Structures are given as C-alpha cells and as structure tokens.
Amino acid sequence: FEPRMSIIENIIDGIYSNRKTICLITRNYLKSNWCSSEVQVASFRLFD
C-alpha cells in the first residue's frame, strides 16, 4: 500500500496492476466494508 493514497485507491491499484486476483471469501470477510469493496472492484475488473 502507498501511504499517500486512500485505502480504496490502493485496493483498485492493486487489483488493476495484477493480471489475476484470488479472493478467499468467508462470512467474516464479507462483514467488512473494505473487503466487500475489494470483491466488488475485482468483479468489475472481470468485465474490463
């Protein structure tokens, strides 16, 4: 993570700068808003 970037910007940058993203989804993972955002961004990346 880059310290000067927001969390969501770091998440988006991390997902878009890699060719593949693996998400291990658990109930506790989905309780977190940040984790849900990661899954959503990764899903959007599939259709880019």
N, C-alpha and C positions, 0 to 999 in steps of 0.2 A: 504494500500500500504506500502511496505517496502522501506525505504528511500535509501538503498544501491543498490536496484535493478532498472534496467531500466523500463520505462513505459511498454514496450511490455512484459518484463519478469513478471511484476506484473499482467498484463492482463491475460497472459497464466496461471500463477499460480492460479489466482482467478477462472478462468473457470475450470481448471482441478481439483481443490481442492473441488469443489462442485458437487453434483450429478445432479443438474439441473441448467440451465441458461435461464433466461427470457430476451428477447430483445424487447424493445419498439422502433420500427423503424419509424422515421419521416424523412421528406426531409432534415431538418436542421441537424439531426443526421448523415445522410449519407454524408453530405458535409465535415465532419471532417474525416481526415485520420485515427486518432486513433479509432474513433467509427467504421469505416469501417473495421479496423483490428480486433476489438473485434468480430464483426459479422463473419468475416472470420474464426477466431480461434474457435469460438463456433460451426460453421458449420463443421469444420474438426473434432471437438470433437464428433460429432454425429456418425462418421464412425470409431472411435477408438474401 
